[in-house]
């Protein structure tokens, strides 16, 4: 075997160090400044024989985990709201975490101008995320969303009507910062109606495996926010360990976990692009 000279060894080590530095620097630059702005527009068709005929082709837009902060400012909301309106959804749902913990009260005020611009014939629904119970209290979030025309839902079950037919909307309050009323959902949800459940943390599904939920929409996890190839998320969120991102179908459950728009803790995204999701409901017949 050919022996490396000291000079060759040092030259090789220096080259490897430079390549490592460039890879790390480029990787950080991509995760910090590029991927967080690469909005993934996800469109899914949900087929379910329980869906009433009048709701066939009913479109739902979901956005989640905005986390307004220095790294995702209210100015970023304008294009997001335009993208949602351009899809002309029938119903818009926000699945929690409008601000990050360090956000100022001013961020709420600035956000109103853009959130108010969202329009859907069957309204705009919002639920609470753990960050919405942040340092300013849940009252500020409630006031903001209501001022923007959203119906804020906590532990509730109600009907949505179209041409004298109905689907059912169920909502749970945040699992981390409040008390989700699982018993209410189990008792009030009718097995005879198509049911949409909105809850911030996706692992709420583990408590509702025997409850007839046709589609659960959640956020919270950011898809791990930073993933490694062939490994997946480095860290997962509390109540977001089982269901991390995308669509899950098993045991008669259908759960979708939106990766959200903003970031928290670290202003980075890697292999976990921010997303907007559009669901078209249709019958299997």
Secondary structure, 3 states (H helix, E strand, C coil): CCCCCHHHHHHHHHHHHHHHHHHHHHHHHHHHHHHHHCCEEEEEEEECCCCCHHHCCEEEEEECCCCECCCCCHHHHHHHHHHHHHCCCCEEEECCCCECCCCCHHHHHHHHHHHCCCCCCCCEEECCCHHHHCCCCHHHHHHHHHHCCEEECCCEEEEEEECCEEEEEEECCCCCCCCCCHHHHHHHCCCCCCEEEEEEEHHHHHHCCCCCCCEEEEECCHHHCEEECCCEECCCCCCCCCCCCEEEEECCEEEEECCCCCCCCCCCCECCCCEEEEEEEECCC
